[in-house]
Amino acid sequence: MKPTDPSADVLPNRIGRARIPAEIARSWLLVSANHVDLFAPAVASRADQVVLDIEDAVDPKMKAGARGDIVDWLPGQRPVWVRINDRSTEFWSDDVDALKGLPGLAGVMLAKTESPAHVTETFDRLGGSTPVLALVESALGIEEATAIARARGTFRLAFGSGDYRRDTGTSADNLAMSYPRSRLVIASRIGNLPGPIDGPTVGSSHPVLREQSAMTVALGLTGKLCLDPDQSSVINEVISPTRSDVEWALDFLADFESRGRVIRDGSDLPRLGRAQKIEKLAAAFGVHPA
């Protein structure tokens, strides 16, 4: 059983556009749970989804206080996600107990997921209905990615690229990082999950962010973590279908209908699937043809 997504309701943000469901969300904004003053601005930003972080962003001595701030703030807010500490730590149990059944919780991002049991135990402790976004951050996690994707409770996979590099000694080079990203894409497909979420781009350079987001798309990932609200617009633009893509899709679908939905050759079915996907995403993201 795959969990439902409480954040999939169509809810307006500050500029009136529909909130993007987590299944297809492009930009995932991480916000340190130490900074309650940043929670509301993050929710009002252009990020598709917001993740309040009580894992790496919070010193161990401050985790209890940060967790309490989230518990106090969440009820009555638009649903957001919370990145909790990994299953092997002493903080995991307190995290899930504090968040269980909490209004305003869209789901949890489970840090350093390395086995399907990590997801399932988290899912069950949260009550069996809260989505778990499995953050894969190590060589073992990549090796177990398919089993993690198939685990009961897994909603989507995400790539913790920084910790993966630290664990394996891999450089940030696109070629070196293509293997773990591709493993997550394949695992997601086998597990019948939405496309995985790529790791963040560190720094403030929008050209670099645009280039790395394009690599995300090229490898088949469909979302990206971000560390600053200003990054979300670039990520959303690059991961969305282009206006010319939408124009092609609508023209193909119109032609397909006009000829009585007749398949002419072996390329028609793949193109039909691509056109239908583009049409669906364009409607969700508000992308119009050129």
C-alpha positions in Angstrom: 0.0 0.0 0.0 1.3 3.4 -1.0 0.4 6.3 1.3 -1.7 9.2 0.2 -0.4 12.7 0.0 -2.2 15.2 2.2 -0.5 18.1 0.5 -2.1 17.2 -2.9 -5.1 19.3 -2.2 -5.3 22.3 -4.4 -4.4 25.1 -2.0 -3.4 28.6 -3.1 0.0 30.2 -2.3 0.7 33.9 -1.9 0.3 34.6 -5.7 -2.8 32.5 -6.1 -1.5 29.6 -8.1 -2.4 26.1 -7.2 -0.1 24.3 -4.9 1.7 21.5 -6.8 1.0 18.0 -5.5 4.0 16.2 -3.9 3.9 13.4 -6.5 5.0 15.8 -9.2 6.6 18.6 -7.1 9.7 20.0 -8.7 11.3 22.2 -6.0 11.6 21.0 -2.4 12.8 23.8 -0.2 14.8 22.8 2.9 14.4 25.1 5.9 16.3 24.7 9.2 14.0 24.0 12.1 16.1 26.4 14.2 14.7 29.4 12.3 10.9 29.5 13.0 10.9 33.0 11.5 11.7 31.5 8.1 8.8 28.9 8.1 6.1 31.3 6.9 8.2 32.9 4.2 9.1 29.5 2.9 5.5 28.4 2.7 4.7 31.7 0.8 7.6 31.2 -1.6 7.4 29.7 -5.1 8.7 26.3 -3.9 6.4 23.5 -4.7 6.9 21.8 -1.4 8.6 22.9 1.9 10.6 20.6 4.2 11.4 21.7 7.8 14.7 20.1 8.7 15.5 18.8 12.2 18.3 16.5 11.0 21.6 17.9 9.6 20.5 21.5 9.9 20.2 21.3 13.7 22.9 20.7 16.3 22.2 17.6 18.4 21.9 19.8 21.6 19.2 21.8 19.9 17.1 19.1 18.3 14.5 18.8 21.1 13.8 22.5 21.0 13.6 22.6 17.2 11.3 19.6 17.2 9.1 21.4 19.8 9.0 24.5 17.6 7.7 22.5 14.7 5.1 20.8 16.8 3.9 24.2 18.0 3.9 25.8 14.5 2.4 23.1 12.3 -1.2 22.9 13.3 -3.3 25.3 11.3 -0.7 25.8 8.6 -0.6 24.6 5.0 0.8 21.1 5.1 4.6 20.9 5.0 7.1 18.0 5.2 9.6 17.4 8.0 13.0 15.9 7.6 13.5 13.6 10.6 16.6 12.0 11.9 17.7 8.6 10.6 16.5 5.3 12.0 19.9 4.5 13.7 20.0 7.6 15.8 18.6 8.2 19.3 16.5 11.1 17.9 14.4 9.1 15.5 11.9 7.7 18.0 11.2 11.1 19.6 10.8 12.6 16.1 8.1 10.1 15.0 6.3 10.1 18.3 6.1 13.9 18.3 4.9 14.1 14.7 2.4 11.2 14.7 -1.1 12.5 13.8 0.0 16.1 13.9 -2.2 18.5 11.8 -0.2 20.3 9.1 2.2 17.4 8.5 2.2 16.4 4.8 4.8 13.7 5.3 8.3 13.0 6.6 11.6 12.9 4.8 13.6 10.1 6.4 17.3 10.9 6.5 20.0 8.3 5.5 17.6 5.5 4.5 19.5 2.3 3.9 16.9 -0.4 4.0 13.2 -1.0 3.4 12.8 -1.7 7.1 13.8 1.9 7.9 10.8 3.2 5.8 8.3 0.6 7.0 9.1 1.1 10.7 8.8 4.8 10.3 5.6 4.5 8.3 4.0 2.2 10.9 5.1 4.3 13.9 3.5 7.3 12.3 0.2 5.5 12.1 0.3 3.8 8.7 -0.9 6.7 6.5 1.8 9.4 6.6 3.9 9.4 3.4 7.6 8.7 3.8 10.0 10.3 1.4 13.2 8.1 1.6 16.4 10.2 1.4 19.1 7.9 0.1 22.6 9.2 1.1 25.1 6.4 1.1 26.6 3.6 -1.0 24.4 1.1 0.9 21.3 3.1 0.3 22.0 3.2 -3.4 22.6 -0.5 -3.4 19.3 -1.1 -1.6 17.4 1.5 -3.6 15.0 -0.9 -5.4 14.0 -2.6 -2.2 13.5 0.8 -0.6 11.3 1.9 -3.4 9.2 -1.2 -3.1 8.8 -0.9 0.7 5.4 -0.3 2.3 5.1 3.4 3.0 7.7 4.7 0.5 6.2 7.7 -1.3 9.1 8.9 -3.3 13.0 8.7 -3.3 15.4 11.6 -2.9 19.1 11.8 -3.3 21.3 13.1 -0.5 24.2 13.9 -2.8 26.4 15.6 -0.3 26.4 12.8 2.2 26.8 10.3 -0.7 29.9 12.0 -1.9 31.3 12.0 1.7 30.5 8.3 2.1 32.0 7.2 -1.2 34.7 9.9 -2.0 32.9 10.6 -5.3 33.5 14.0 -6.9 30.7 16.4 -7.8 31.4 15.8 -11.5 28.2 15.1 -13.5 29.7 11.9 -14.9 30.7 10.6 -11.5 27.2 11.4 -10.0 25.2 10.0 -12.9 25.4 6.4 -11.6 23.6 6.9 -8.2 21.1 9.2 -9.8 20.3 6.7 -12.5 20.0 3.9 -9.9 17.3 6.0 -8.1 15.5 6.6 -11.4 15.4 2.9 -12.2 14.5 1.9 -8.6 11.6 4.4 -8.7 10.3 3.0 -11.9 10.5 -0.6 -10.6 8.8 0.5 -7.4 6.0 2.3 -9.3 6.9 5.6 -7.6 7.0 9.1 -9.0 10.4 10.2 -10.4 13.1 10.8 -7.7 14.2 14.1 -6.3 17.8 15.2 -7.0 20.2 16.7 -4.4 20.6 20.4 -4.0 22.9 22.8 -5.7 25.1 24.7 -3.3 25.8 28.3 -4.1 23.9 31.3 -5.4 24.8 31.1 -9.1 21.7 30.7 -11.2 23.5 29.7 -14.4 25.1 26.8 -12.4 21.8 25.9 -10.9 20.2 26.0 -14.3 22.9 23.7 -15.7 22.6 21.2 -12.9 18.8 21.2 -13.0 19.0 20.4 -16.7 21.2 17.4 -15.8 18.6 16.4 -13.3 16.0 16.3 -16.1 18.3 14.6 -18.6 18.9 11.7 -16.2 15.2 11.2 -15.5 14.8 12.8 -12.0 11.7 14.9 -11.7 12.4 17.1 -8.6 15.3 18.8 -6.9 16.1 19.9 -3.3 16.9 23.5 -2.8 18.5 25.5 0.0 17.2 29.0 -0.8 13.7 30.2 -1.9 15.3 32.1 -4.8 16.4 28.8 -6.3 12.9 27.4 -6.6 11.9 29.5 -9.6 14.8 28.3 -11.7 14.2 24.7 -10.7 10.5 24.9 -11.5 11.2 26.4 -14.9 13.9 23.9 -15.9 12.0 20.8 -14.7 8.7 21.9 -16.3 7.9 21.1 -19.9 8.9 23.9 -22.3 6.4 25.9 -24.2 7.5 24.3 -27.4 7.1 20.9 -25.8 3.5 21.7 -24.9 2.8 23.0 -28.4 4.1 19.8 -29.9 2.1 17.7 -27.4 -1.2 19.5 -28.1 -0.7 19.3 -31.8 0.1 15.6 -31.7 -2.9 14.8 -29.5 -5.2 16.9 -31.8 -3.9 15.1 -34.8 -4.3 11.7 -33.1 -8.0 12.5 -32.3 -8.7 13.8 -35.8 -7.6 10.5 -37.4 -9.8 8.5 -35.1 -7.1 7.5 -32.7 -5.6 5.2 -35.3 -2.0 3.9 -34.6 -0.1 4.4 -37.8 3.3 3.0 -36.9 5.6 1.8 -34.1 6.5 5.3 -33.0 2.9 6.4 -32.4 2.4 4.8 -29.0 5.6 6.1 -27.4 4.9 9.6 -28.8 1.3 9.3 -27.5 2.5 8.5 -24.0 5.0 11.4 -24.1 2.4 13.8 -25.3 -0.2 12.8 -22.7 2.5 13.2 -19.9 3.5 16.6 -21.2 -0.2 17.7 -21.4 -0.8 16.6 -17.8 2.3 18.3 -16.4 1.7 21.5 -18.4 -1.8 21.7 -16.9 -0.5 21.2 -13.4 2.4 23.7 -13.8 0.5 26.3 -15.8 2.7 26.1 -18.9 1.0 27.3 -22.0 2.1 26.6 -25.7 4.3 29.1 -27.5 
